[in-house]
Amino acid sequence: MSASSSRIAFRQQSVIPGFGLTMGLTLTWLGLIVLLPLSALFIKTSELTFDRFIAIITAARTLHALQVSFGLALVAALVNVVFGAIVVWVLVRYEFPFKKVVDALIDIPFALPTAVAGIALTALYAENGWVGSLLAPLGIQVSFTPLGIVVALVFIGLPFVVRTVQPVLADLDQELEEAAASLGATRTQTLVKVVLPSIWPALLTGFALAFARAVGEYGSVIFIAGNLPGVSEIAPLLIVIRLEEFRYADATAIATVMLVASFLLLLVINRLQRWAELRGSRNA
């Protein structure tokens, strides 16, 4: 096939007008907004020697801050997957008074400034707060502990799971559930064999979004965490502290580790999501 024939075939396959121009604008915008800042991060980190870089990221304070950020983000994302799926099930499968109000409340963490959320949660879960005063006699302290970080991360991550799974469950034909029931399946079997395989890729997507959001959360966490080094200090706060100390290379080293680790984890989650989609299509 000649070069002119190949160009004609390409034009015939492209259904989007102005593909070349829009693709160029897309790559340019992506480069300016995403790739350029990330490149600057790696360039600044490259000023460190390898030994200095290893010393920074293996320091006890850095390792604990990374452990707190990634570990508690993982816990919060798992909690959101479980309870987010329950919330979606109620919103999609049942009718009840003020349903639209409850549905709208899910989006509050999207619109609420994170600092406001942090202050509100701290006041609510403090020992003299409405909820904290009820937990204090049980020996449970939320504010200024790692548990408070989990509460804040669950708050800001719940909408990502709900809004990702909700349209998928709404599109799932209820006749499939009725058919399973007519064939003798119990409610648990219907849930495990029919519903979960259909929404599993969406659940993984919601988990990935909630996890990614929680790892980098700063505003709502610093108020409720207590920010004690070695106890409840998160990695984003440690980065800010290093910047205030004018230790820019140290801050970029920690940020680079967070970036690489987050990218690898999201890559694994995306691969799992793709595997779940392929498995679901084969079973269908």
C-alpha atoms as a printed R data frame, in Angstrom:
    type eleno elety resid chain resno       x       y      z
1   ATOM     1    CA   MET     A     1   0.000   0.000  0.000
2   ATOM     2    CA   SER     A     2   1.397   3.419 -0.949
3   ATOM     3    CA   ALA     A     3   1.948   6.278  1.495
4   ATOM     4    CA   SER     A     4  -0.937   8.276  0.023
5   ATOM     5    CA   SER     A     5  -3.258   5.288  0.381
6   ATOM     6    CA   SER     A     6  -2.207   4.905  4.037
7   ATOM     7    CA   ARG     A     7  -2.965   8.562  4.728
8   ATOM     8    CA   ILE     A     8  -6.396   8.247  3.113
9   ATOM     9    CA   ALA     A     9  -7.155   5.126  5.148
10  ATOM    10    CA   PHE     A    10  -6.129   6.916  8.330
11  ATOM    11    CA   ARG     A    11  -8.390   9.858  7.514
12  ATOM    12    CA   GLN     A    12 -11.275   7.503  6.896
13  ATOM    13    CA   GLN     A    13 -10.725   5.724 10.224
14  ATOM    14    CA   SER     A    14 -10.556   8.978 12.207
15  ATOM    15    CA   VAL     A    15 -14.049  10.141 13.132
16  ATOM    16    CA   ILE     A    16 -12.908  13.107 15.255
17  ATOM    17    CA   PRO     A    17 -12.452  16.320 13.248
18  ATOM    18    CA   GLY     A    18  -9.119  18.069 13.683
19  ATOM    19    CA   PHE     A    19  -7.394  15.068 15.225
20  ATOM    20    CA   GLY     A    20  -3.894  16.403 14.641
21  ATOM    21    CA   LEU     A    21  -4.625  19.801 16.182
22  ATOM    22    CA   THR     A    22  -6.492  18.424 19.195
23  ATOM    23    CA   MET     A    23  -3.844  15.783 19.823
24  ATOM    24    CA   GLY     A    24  -1.134  18.440 19.705
25  ATOM    25    CA   LEU     A    25  -3.028  20.656 22.154
26  ATOM    26    CA   THR     A    26  -3.630  17.672 24.420
27  ATOM    27    CA   LEU     A    27   0.039  16.697 24.570
28  ATOM    28    CA   THR     A    28   1.109  20.332 25.033
29  ATOM    29    CA   TRP     A    29  -1.339  20.903 27.872
30  ATOM    30    CA   LEU     A    30  -0.402  17.596 29.491
31  ATOM    31    CA   GLY     A    31   3.265  18.496 29.268
32  ATOM    32    CA   LEU     A    32   2.818  21.947 30.819
33  ATOM    33    CA   ILE     A    33   0.450  20.911 33.610
34  ATOM    34    CA   VAL     A    34   1.741  17.435 34.509
35  ATOM    35    CA   LEU     A    35   5.046  16.453 32.947
36  ATOM    36    CA   LEU     A    36   6.913  19.738 33.456
37  ATOM    37    CA   PRO     A    37   6.320  19.960 37.248
38  ATOM    38    CA   LEU     A    38   7.160  16.265 37.650
39  ATOM    39    CA   SER     A    39  10.331  16.721 35.610
40  ATOM    40    CA   ALA     A    40  11.344  19.664 37.804
41  ATOM    41    CA   LEU     A    41  10.840  17.427 40.848
42  ATOM    42    CA   PHE     A    42  13.190  14.770 39.505
43  ATOM    43    CA   ILE     A    43  15.717  17.362 38.345
44  ATOM    44    CA   LYS     A    44  15.853  18.945 41.799
45  ATOM    45    CA   THR     A    45  16.223  15.537 43.408
46  ATOM    46    CA   SER     A    46  19.108  14.684 41.054
47  ATOM    47    CA   GLU     A    47  21.185  17.374 42.769
48  ATOM    48    CA   LEU     A    48  21.565  14.980 45.676
49  ATOM    49    CA   THR     A    49  24.206  12.313 45.688
50  ATOM    50    CA   PHE     A    50  22.938   8.760 45.829
51  ATOM    51    CA   ASP     A    51  24.236   8.292 49.370
52  ATOM    52    CA   ARG     A    52  22.543  11.499 50.503
53  ATOM    53    CA   PHE     A    53  19.276  10.478 48.828
54  ATOM    54    CA   ILE     A    54  19.312   7.085 50.547
55  ATOM    55    CA   ALA     A    55  20.122   8.725 53.889
56  ATOM    56    CA   ILE     A    56  17.137  11.073 53.564
57  ATOM    57    CA   ILE     A    57  14.551   8.480 52.606
58  ATOM    58    CA   THR     A    58  15.785   5.898 55.108
59  ATOM    59    CA   ALA     A    59  15.789   8.283 58.068
60  ATOM    60    CA   ALA     A    60  13.557   7.026 60.867
61  ATOM    61    CA   ARG     A    61  11.299  10.101 60.741
62  ATOM    62    CA   THR     A    62  10.888   9.857 56.952
63  ATOM    63    CA   LEU     A    63  10.151   6.142 56.981
64  ATOM    64    CA   HIS     A    64   7.542   6.514 59.700
65  ATOM    65    CA   ALA     A    65   5.874   9.437 57.914
66  ATOM    66    CA   LEU     A    66   5.695   7.417 54.693
67  ATOM    67    CA   GLN     A    67   4.356   4.432 56.613
68  ATOM    68    CA   VAL     A    68   1.646   6.579 58.185
69  ATOM    69    CA   SER     A    69   0.633   8.167 54.875
70  ATOM    70    CA   PHE     A    70   0.518   5.004 52.777
71  ATOM    71    CA   GLY     A    71  -0.629   2.627 55.514
72  ATOM    72    CA   LEU     A    72  -3.516   4.731 56.769
73  ATOM    73    CA   ALA     A    73  -4.480   5.707 53.206
74  ATOM    74    CA   LEU     A    74  -4.754   1.999 52.415
75  ATOM    75    CA   VAL     A    75  -6.882   1.384 55.512
76  ATOM    76    CA   ALA     A    76  -9.164   4.306 54.707
77  ATOM    77    CA   ALA     A    77  -9.559   3.195 51.081
78  ATOM    78    CA   LEU     A    78 -10.521  -0.334 52.166
79  ATOM    79    CA   VAL     A    79 -13.069   1.063 54.636
80  ATOM    80    CA   ASN     A    80 -14.506   3.253 51.894
81  ATOM    81    CA   VAL     A    81 -14.808   0.301 49.515
82  ATOM    82    CA   VAL     A    82 -16.875  -1.669 52.034
83  ATOM    83    CA   PHE     A    83 -19.109   1.074 53.348
84  ATOM    84    CA   GLY     A    84 -19.189   2.934 50.034
85  ATOM    85    CA   ALA     A    85 -20.607  -0.183 48.381
86  ATOM    86    CA   ILE     A    86 -23.270  -0.378 51.097
87  ATOM    87    CA   VAL     A    87 -24.178   3.279 50.573
88  ATOM    88    CA   VAL     A    88 -24.423   2.741 46.821
89  ATOM    89    CA   TRP     A    89 -26.629  -0.308 47.297
90  ATOM    90    CA   VAL     A    90 -29.055   1.670 49.470
91  ATOM    91    CA   LEU     A    91 -29.148   4.643 47.104
92  ATOM    92    CA   VAL     A    92 -29.694   2.541 43.988
93  ATOM    93    CA   ARG     A    93 -31.870  -0.323 45.160
94  ATOM    94    CA   TYR     A    94 -34.217   1.348 47.673
95  ATOM    95    CA   GLU     A    95 -36.607   4.285 47.814
96  ATOM    96    CA   PHE     A    96 -36.919   6.254 51.049
97  ATOM    97    CA   PRO     A    97 -37.779   9.794 52.192
98  ATOM    98    CA   PHE     A    98 -35.185  12.481 51.487
99  ATOM    99    CA   LYS     A    99 -33.234  10.142 49.234
100 ATOM   100    CA   LYS     A   100 -32.081  13.011 47.028
101 ATOM   101    CA   VAL     A   101 -30.866  14.912 50.087
102 ATOM   102    CA   VAL     A   102 -28.813  11.909 51.222
103 ATOM   103    CA   ASP     A   103 -27.459  11.512 47.700
104 ATOM   104    CA   ALA     A   104 -26.422  15.175 47.631
105 ATOM   105    CA   LEU     A   105 -24.695  14.896 51.017
106 ATOM   106    CA   ILE     A   106 -22.258  12.389 49.502
107 ATOM   107    CA   ASP     A   107 -20.695  15.192 47.460
108 ATOM   108    CA   ILE     A   108 -20.025  17.520 50.415
109 ATOM   109    CA   PRO     A   109 -16.350  16.460 50.733
110 ATOM   110    CA   PHE     A   110 -15.882  17.526 47.092
111 ATOM   111    CA   ALA     A   111 -17.080  21.069 47.759
112 ATOM   112    CA   LEU     A   112 -15.976  21.580 51.363
113 ATOM   113    CA   PRO     A   113 -12.500  23.117 51.847
114 ATOM   114    CA   THR     A   114 -10.248  20.504 53.380
115 ATOM   115    CA   ALA     A   115  -9.186  22.831 56.200
116 ATOM   116    CA   VAL     A   116 -12.807  23.359 57.176
117 ATOM   117    CA   ALA     A   117 -13.356  19.601 57.154
118 ATOM   118    CA   GLY     A   118 -10.305  19.089 59.362
119 ATOM   119    CA   ILE     A   119 -11.417  21.676 61.908
120 ATOM   120    CA   ALA     A   120 -14.965  20.276 61.988
121 ATOM   121    CA   LEU     A   121 -13.772  16.693 62.446
122 ATOM   122    CA   THR     A   122 -11.315  17.717 65.150
123 ATOM   123    CA   ALA     A   123 -14.009  19.537 67.113
124 ATOM   124    CA   LEU     A   124 -16.442  16.671 66.646
125 ATOM   125    CA   TYR     A   125 -14.081  13.881 67.719
126 ATOM   126    CA   ALA     A   126 -12.182  15.740 70.452
127 ATOM   127    CA   GLU     A   127 -12.641  14.465 74.008
128 ATOM   128    CA   ASN     A   128 -15.153  17.248 74.671
129 ATOM   129    CA   GLY     A   129 -16.805  16.969 71.247
130 ATOM   130    CA   TRP     A   130 -20.187  15.485 70.457
131 ATOM   131    CA   VAL     A   131 -18.789  12.130 69.341
132 ATOM   132    CA   GLY     A   132 -15.491  12.200 71.202
133 ATOM   133    CA   SER     A   133 -17.222  12.656 74.557
134 ATOM   134    CA   LEU     A   134 -19.125   9.415 73.946
135 ATOM   135    CA   LEU     A   135 -15.975   7.517 72.961
136 ATOM   136    CA   ALA     A   136 -13.767   8.839 75.762
137 ATOM   137    CA   PRO     A   137 -15.389   6.706 78.520
138 ATOM   138    CA   LEU     A   138 -14.644   3.670 76.351
139 ATOM   139    CA   GLY     A   139 -10.976   4.594 76.210
140 ATOM   140    CA   ILE     A   140 -11.134   5.500 72.515
141 ATOM   141    CA   GLN     A   141  -9.364   8.696 71.483
142 ATOM   142    CA   VAL     A   142  -9.778   9.852 67.913
143 ATOM   143    CA   SER     A   143  -8.494  13.406 67.612
144 ATOM   144    CA   PHE     A   144  -4.702  13.820 67.642
145 ATOM   145    CA   THR     A   145  -4.102  10.112 66.985
146 ATOM   146    CA   PRO     A   146  -3.585   7.961 63.871
147 ATOM   147    CA   LEU     A   147  -7.234   6.942 64.205
148 ATOM   148    CA   GLY     A   148  -8.177  10.552 63.586
149 ATOM   149    CA   ILE     A   149  -6.174  10.466 60.354
150 ATOM   150    CA   VAL     A   150  -8.185   7.449 59.206
151 ATOM   151    CA   VAL     A   151 -11.438   9.263 59.995
152 ATOM   152    CA   ALA     A   152 -10.364  12.293 57.951
153 ATOM   153    CA   LEU     A   153  -9.218  10.146 55.016
154 ATOM   154    CA   VAL     A   154 -12.459   8.148 55.039
155 ATOM   155    CA   PHE     A   155 -14.401  11.417 54.966
156 ATOM   156    CA   ILE     A   156 -12.617  12.815 51.924
157 ATOM   157    CA   GLY     A   157 -12.437   9.475 50.055
158 ATOM   158    CA   LEU     A   158 -16.008   8.189 50.341
159 ATOM   159    CA   PRO     A   159 -17.425  10.182 47.371
160 ATOM   160    CA   PHE     A   160 -14.854   8.679 44.995
161 ATOM   161    CA   VAL     A   161 -16.079   5.152 45.679
162 ATOM   162    CA   VAL     A   162 -19.782   6.042 45.689
163 ATOM   163    CA   ARG     A   163 -19.735   8.085 42.491
164 ATOM   164    CA   THR     A   164 -17.656   5.451 40.682
165 ATOM   165    CA   VAL     A   165 -19.780   2.435 41.609
166 ATOM   166    CA   GLN     A   166 -23.220   4.088 41.609
167 ATOM   167    CA   PRO     A   167 -23.748   4.353 37.813
168 ATOM   168    CA   VAL     A   168 -22.488   0.801 37.280
169 ATOM   169    CA   LEU     A   169 -24.893  -0.663 39.814
170 ATOM   170    CA   ALA     A   170 -27.726   1.486 38.452
171 ATOM   171    CA   ASP     A   171 -27.136   0.042 34.965
172 ATOM   172    CA   LEU     A   172 -27.107  -3.532 36.281
173 ATOM   173    CA   ASP     A   173 -30.378  -5.162 35.275
174 ATOM   174    CA   GLN     A   174 -32.319  -6.313 38.320
175 ATOM   175    CA   GLU     A   175 -33.747  -9.126 36.216
176 ATOM   176    CA   LEU     A   176 -30.404 -10.891 36.618
177 ATOM   177    CA   GLU     A   177 -30.881 -10.910 40.377
178 ATOM   178    CA   GLU     A   178 -34.482 -12.072 39.989
179 ATOM   179    CA   ALA     A   179 -33.369 -14.839 37.621
180 ATOM   180    CA   ALA     A   180 -30.750 -16.000 40.118
181 ATOM   181    CA   ALA     A   181 -33.368 -16.033 42.869
182 ATOM   182    CA   SER     A   182 -35.795 -17.991 40.683
183 ATOM   183    CA   LEU     A   183 -33.101 -20.605 40.111
184 ATOM   184    CA   GLY     A   184 -32.768 -21.134 43.849
185 ATOM   185    CA   ALA     A   185 -29.851 -18.838 44.670
186 ATOM   186    CA   THR     A   186 -29.814 -17.316 48.133
187 ATOM   187    CA   ARG     A   187 -29.345 -13.587 48.644
188 ATOM   188    CA   THR     A   188 -25.720 -14.125 49.564
189 ATOM   189    CA   GLN     A   189 -25.108 -16.246 46.470
190 ATOM   190    CA   THR     A   190 -26.801 -13.650 44.276
191 ATOM   191    CA   LEU     A   191 -24.654 -10.922 45.770
192 ATOM   192    CA   VAL     A   192 -21.407 -12.870 45.403
193 ATOM   193    CA   LYS     A   193 -22.066 -14.558 42.036
194 ATOM   194    CA   VAL     A   194 -24.100 -11.918 40.193
195 ATOM   195    CA   VAL     A   195 -23.711  -8.440 41.663
196 ATOM   196    CA   LEU     A   196 -20.080  -8.323 42.817
197 ATOM   197    CA   PRO     A   197 -18.542  -9.610 39.545
198 ATOM   198    CA   SER     A   198 -20.411  -6.869 37.675
199 ATOM   199    CA   ILE     A   199 -19.305  -4.005 39.906
200 ATOM   200    CA   TRP     A   200 -15.854  -5.339 40.815
201 ATOM   201    CA   PRO     A   201 -13.934  -3.240 38.232
202 ATOM   202    CA   ALA     A   202 -15.777  -0.124 39.413
203 ATOM   203    CA   LEU     A   203 -14.951  -0.973 43.029
204 ATOM   204    CA   LEU     A   204 -11.275  -1.267 42.133
205 ATOM   205    CA   THR     A   205 -11.417   2.081 40.341
206 ATOM   206    CA   GLY     A   206 -13.086   3.703 43.328
207 ATOM   207    CA   PHE     A   207 -10.492   2.147 45.624
208 ATOM   208    CA   ALA     A   208  -7.651   3.503 43.473
209 ATOM   209    CA   LEU     A   209  -9.142   7.007 43.407
210 ATOM   210    CA   ALA     A   210  -9.810   7.036 47.152
211 ATOM   211    CA   PHE     A   211  -6.317   5.719 47.888
212 ATOM   212    CA   ALA     A   212  -4.607   8.245 45.615
213 ATOM   213    CA   ARG     A   213  -6.623  11.079 47.147
214 ATOM   214    CA   ALA     A   214  -5.827   9.949 50.682
215 ATOM   215    CA   VAL     A   215  -2.072   9.576 50.142
216 ATOM   216    CA   GLY     A   216  -1.648  13.230 49.241
217 ATOM   217    CA   GLU     A   217  -4.245  14.674 51.645
218 ATOM   218    CA   TYR     A   218  -2.944  17.508 53.786
219 ATOM   219    CA   GLY     A   219  -5.539  20.113 54.789
220 ATOM   220    CA   SER     A   220  -8.045  17.944 56.628
221 ATOM   221    CA   VAL     A   221  -5.395  15.742 58.266
222 ATOM   222    CA   ILE     A   222  -3.048  18.236 59.910
223 ATOM   223    CA   PHE     A   223  -5.772  19.514 62.248
224 ATOM   224    CA   ILE     A   224  -6.914  16.138 63.552
225 ATOM   225    CA   ALA     A   225  -3.629  14.215 63.414
226 ATOM   226    CA   GLY     A   226  -1.698  15.882 66.217
227 ATOM   227    CA   ASN     A   227   1.373  15.861 63.931
228 ATOM   228    CA   LEU     A   228   3.686  14.159 66.416
229 ATOM   229    CA   PRO     A   229   6.907  12.920 64.755
230 ATOM   230    CA   GLY     A   230   7.084   9.163 64.927
231 ATOM   231    CA   VAL     A   231   3.413   8.917 65.890
232 ATOM   232    CA   SER     A   232   0.986  10.795 63.659
233 ATOM   233    CA   GLU     A   233   3.123  12.832 61.271
234 ATOM   234    CA   ILE     A   234   2.207  12.371 57.598
235 ATOM   235    CA   ALA     A   235   4.640  12.594 54.697
236 ATOM   236    CA   PRO     A   236   3.043  15.710 53.076
237 ATOM   237    CA   LEU     A   237   3.502  17.570 56.382
238 ATOM   238    CA   LEU     A   238   7.126  16.454 56.596
239 ATOM   239    CA   ILE     A   239   7.669  17.806 53.080
240 ATOM   240    CA   VAL     A   240   6.246  21.187 54.146
241 ATOM   241    CA   ILE     A   241   8.479  21.183 57.238
242 ATOM   242    CA   ARG     A   242  11.564  20.540 55.106
243 ATOM   243    CA   LEU     A   243  10.561  23.378 52.791
244 ATOM   244    CA   GLU     A   244  10.163  25.745 55.751
245 ATOM   245    CA   GLU     A   245  13.653  24.713 56.848
246 ATOM   246    CA   PHE     A   246  14.905  25.596 53.317
247 ATOM   247    CA   ARG     A   247  15.970  21.971 52.808
248 ATOM   248    CA   TYR     A   248  14.499  21.846 49.337
249 ATOM   249    CA   ALA     A   249  16.445  18.839 48.137
250 ATOM   250    CA   ASP     A   250  15.296  16.845 51.162
251 ATOM   251    CA   ALA     A   251  11.677  17.800 50.462
252 ATOM   252    CA   THR     A   252  11.910  16.815 46.798
253 ATOM   253    CA   ALA     A   253  13.547  13.491 47.734
254 ATOM   254    CA   ILE     A   254  10.597  12.586 49.970
255 ATOM   255    CA   ALA     A   255   8.167  13.812 47.323
256 ATOM   256    CA   THR     A   256   9.897  11.691 44.686
257 ATOM   257    CA   VAL     A   257   9.529   8.571 46.801
258 ATOM   258    CA   MET     A   258   5.837   9.313 47.308
259 ATOM   259    CA   LEU     A   259   5.364   9.918 43.587
260 ATOM   260    CA   VAL     A   260   7.097   6.714 42.490
261 ATOM   261    CA   ALA     A   261   5.389   4.582 45.131
262 ATOM   262    CA   SER     A   262   1.966   6.017 44.296
263 ATOM   263    CA   PHE     A   263   2.527   5.454 40.576
264 ATOM   264    CA   LEU     A   264   3.565   1.835 41.079
265 ATOM   265    CA   LEU     A   265   0.601   1.116 43.348
266 ATOM   266    CA   LEU     A   266  -1.856   2.721 40.940
267 ATOM   267    CA   LEU     A   267  -0.281   0.777 38.070
268 ATOM   268    CA   VAL     A   268  -0.830  -2.483 39.940
269 ATOM   269    CA   ILE     A   269  -4.420  -1.517 40.765
270 ATOM   270    CA   ASN     A   270  -5.111  -0.594 37.144
271 ATOM   271    CA   ARG     A   271  -3.746  -3.949 36.011
272 ATOM   272    CA   LEU     A   272  -6.022  -5.687 38.511
273 ATOM   273    CA   GLN     A   273  -8.940  -3.634 37.232
274 ATOM   274    CA   ARG     A   274  -8.160  -4.636 33.652
275 ATOM   275    CA   TRP     A   275  -7.889  -8.285 34.696
276 ATOM   276    CA   ALA     A   276 -11.259  -8.074 36.461
277 ATOM   277    CA   GLU     A   277 -12.864  -6.545 33.359
278 ATOM   278    CA   LEU     A   278 -11.476  -9.276 31.094
279 ATOM   279    CA   ARG     A   279 -12.556 -11.980 33.500
280 ATOM   280    CA   GLY     A   280 -16.036 -10.471 33.712
281 ATOM   281    CA   SER     A   281 -16.394 -10.296 29.935
282 ATOM   282    CA   ARG     A   282 -15.310 -13.944 29.597
283 ATOM   283    CA   ASN     A   283 -17.799 -15.069 32.205
284 ATOM   284    CA   ALA     A   284 -20.528 -13.100 30.447
